[in-house]
Amino acid sequence: MKSRWGIIFMLLGAVAGLVILGLAGIGAVSLLRRANVTAPQAAPRLGIVLPPGFAADVYAEPDGAELPSVVTFGPDGALYLLTVPGKIFRIEDKDSNQTGEAVTLLYDNADGTLVQAVGLAFYEDKIYISDSGRISTLEDSDGDGKLDKLTPIVEGLPSLQFPDHSNNGIVFGPDGKLYVGVGATSDHSPPKDPLEASVLRMNPDGSELEVFATGFRNPYDLAFSPDGALFTADNNPSEMDATMRYLPPEELIFVQQGKDYGFPRSYGNAVVDGSTPPITEFFASVGSSGVTYYASDAFPPEWRNGVYVAQWGTGANVALDRGLTNGQSVVFTPLERTEDGNYRGDWKPFVVFDTDEGLRPVDVTVGADGALYMLEFTFSTIYRVHYTGEVTGSTPTPVVQINTEPIPEFAQTVIDQGAALFQQGVEGAPPCMTCHLDGGRIGLGPTLAGLRDVATARIPGLSAVEYVRQSILNPNAYIVPGFNAGYMFQSYSQSLSAEQIDSLIAYILTLEAE
Ligand code: HEC
């Protein structure tokens, strides 16, 4: 672990400012404080865990590609890599052995023209780059195989007024227009610039720039599905204060023209202002970064027709200090079209990266071969993940038994006692209703209505009754997705008698789903 942080430390030292690490409002100080300086070592070969039937290899580890931000395939079939300090590499698999052995540095940004370069896209054979406040084309004007002519098409976009929030990833739509996600100029204050906290759209020459959708905090990357639906993943605030008393979830969003996604008023599904909710909520502070839509049939059905999101990992002090270590994985949300034209889907982990090695995925893209290419930030490694169907490995997956014990019948007097306790609490402990609203509705805590239907699936082996008991006695043993560890009152075990807890369990397990 130590050596890996050593490398991060050196990389950070090499770059002024803390660039991309601010995905979730990460403070430089926090990372450096945790950094442990020792001699760098070679990158760990893989350091990832995949679902059964999948295999991965290192596709490329280009030298000099520190702080990588984007990987995407060009119209020539080669893979292009952009780094935050503005280098562009072209990576080609000349001998078709699924390894990108031919690496060319196309642009070295030696004069520092590009600053905080986090977006790269192709349109009609031209490379487009999104760097601080600007989107430009980059061309090879003298035919020497290097890019040398930068032509800005739009400048003055709100950038770096809040650490690491800028105009981010770019993508071209089926309408031939360029789309860009733009971060907010604050952690969670009302916008002051009409172009911030938005997805913008423009012609390939920068003309007709318009706000396509609003109410994002830091939409870091954008991806279209083959049928023209646009998706992004949004990061959550991390500066807790009087208006932000808890860490809201990150979000996967179906971006539609003219819609407002609620920042800085509503987060996740807790919509208080009529804004548009996300498709699904991710854990808080996972650092959602690169996104891509997977439509190939090379992966089995449960892993296609949805969005892959690279989650860089928690880095905000507010999360680290509470022991939240979410992210550092690539997650997948299978998508289903609903009758009203929206999308439905719930995320699941796809690739989990080794946290001790400090591995952090930053971008994902799909190759013509149907493999998923993942860009790892700490060691600038590109992994190629493909489906083999072979289940290998000597450690069989442990079989976890779901406890099927039915929920018992509770006496009405016991349920009533539980309901009263839920509302009134006891001496020295807050009522449950402070956070789980009347009838167990969602508030600062999750809804408890319908928990009876999912309680046994929460922790394999625990019955519904045992699970709810554990949730009261030891709230952090399982964290409900989208809610914060450590937020529920932690000391009910000292204030409630066994009988009182039994009555609360009875009450909660009679609450039907709304
Ligand atoms: C200060 C706010 C707060 C109070 C008070 C509180 N909770 Fe919670 N509760 C939460 C939060 C936040 C979560 C989700 C995070 C987690 O899983 O720990 C949660 C989770 C739960 C869960 C797990 C739900 C699930 O979907 O798995 C149960 C059960 C629960 N609380 C019961 C209670 C009961 C019973 C009381 C009163 C004795 C209570 N809570 C009081 C905030 C609170």
Residues whose N, C-alpha, C, O or C-beta is under 5 A from the ligand:
A	BS01	HEC	P430 P431 C432 T434 C435 L444 G445 P446 T447 V468 S471 I472 P475 N476 Y478 I479 V480 F483 N484 Y487 M488 F489 L504
